[in-house]
């Protein structure tokens, strides 16, 4: 499973103006030194003979070429991969060998920073690199950095190269969520980077409910929001844990309000409210979900729940870790979250109480009609190629081979993606594209085999996951720890609901996928902080009409200007 977060934005925004100035100076300097826009200077006038380019998607360079990157090295790779594979390093491993042997591409890292791509250390290092103009051949950047590099004319136009060198499978995978990822990387009609597509679809929301409590209280899974509220009330008032005390809560939420676990996106969607994303209002204009009247209604319902004791009155000061402690202790019976919630935080409860049972259910609507499932745009990393790089198409070939060896006709999944000894070995590759529905696809294959009573033909990811399910079903202590996986891929798993969401065409996707606009860079963090503080206060009892004042303040303090800038971008993408 792949997940992602967006952190360190304040650091990025505080340096954006300085960075852009440095980029512009660097670009101008390059143009003065070279009569062709800095291309000769960037290429370094390498006297070595040029490698012949085999133009097929998996064609090999002869002689081999070297392609330089920079990268982060997260704890998972350092501890769970390199810490286990004693004969492999980040510079010399199965992926670097594969790229050299099959493509004739030698991977070189100009620098490696420990920590995630959103850590402060990584952001500082990448910003210094970008500002200096001393770019590697390929740089993984976020949307803001991509725009700054594109505006300062430091990147190769990848439009024609992508069409020419991307394999049919790569094109299919990167188009898995329509054109949004390409819109995010396109400036003035030119594709300026190869997007590292992150799945929005598999970050769908579900209602996770303690079904052992439901059964004890003689209740059924929810079909409407009225049912959700009734379950919440029963979990808070009818002593589902049987200890004779009123010490349980109906719904778990955190001070941050949003996110993949214990977030409110799925709850609010039940009232046709979609905060924090930009939506088409039906007239071709984008509006911000957080300021729509449907949000006010959902806040009123949450306030009523809080007044009735169905929410922890201290949720406004508790992060996910603190709320997970309540879940672990068996004090919360329902929460909204993504498909992986059974692994964390719900597995904690299961570990403490083997009789506890949780199950994912589809989100529901107030009316009982099929609800829309909001999807926030998830792609945050783009592979930008330095202008003048000797072989700008090389990164596309890397994408092609990574996808082919994990999910293509010649896939060796157990070697290159998730071997038993190091299940995150895929992260050794500098590029890590994947099909956006890979988890749903695995469920479909497992479910078909389950119904047929024959698992012998499963391969790749589906085979690996089925082995986990069998380990869990065996009842061994090791299998017990895999309860969370069974809750995702088993017959009642969350992936079955994701499959249902897809078949029902239930998704409502964020429409603004571009780089942060100028006013966003300046005001977005402040506006989000004000929004969340006001929403928490309303839920805990402030007058509901304060929502109207919040909307007025949001518009006045930069929201109207952001809306104008967002719609200018949206109009440009339609040309």
Buried (B, 14 or more C-beta within 10 A) or exposed (E): BBEBEEBBBEBBBEBBEEBBEBBBEBBEEBBEEBEEBBBBBBBEEEEEEEBEBBEEBBBBBEEBBBBBBBBBBBEBBEEBBBEBBEEBEBEEBBBBEBBBEBBBBBBBBBEBBEBBBBBEEBBBBBBBBBBEBEBBBBBBBBBBBBBBBBBBBBBBBBBEBBEEBBBEBBEEBBBBBEEBBBBBBBBEEBBBBBBBBBBBBBBBBBBBBBBBBBEBBEBEBBEBBBBBBBBBBBBBBBBBBEEEEEEBBBBBBBBBBBBBBBBBBBBBBBBBBBBBBBBBEEEEBBBBBBBBEBBBBBBBBBBEBBEBBBBBEEBBEBEBEBBBBBBBBBBBBBBBBBBBBBBBBBBBBBBEBEEBBBBBBBBBBBEEEBBBBBBBBBBBBBBBBBBBBBBBBBBBBBBBBBBBBBBBEEBBBBEBBBBEEBBBBBBBBBBBBBBBBBBBBBBBBBBEBBEEEEBEEBEBBBBBBBBBBEBBEEEEEEBBBBBBBBBBBBEBBBBBBBBEBBEEEBBBBBBBBBBBBEBBBBBBBEBBEBBBEBBBBBBBEBEBEBBEEBBEBBBEBBBEBBBEBBBEBBEBBEE
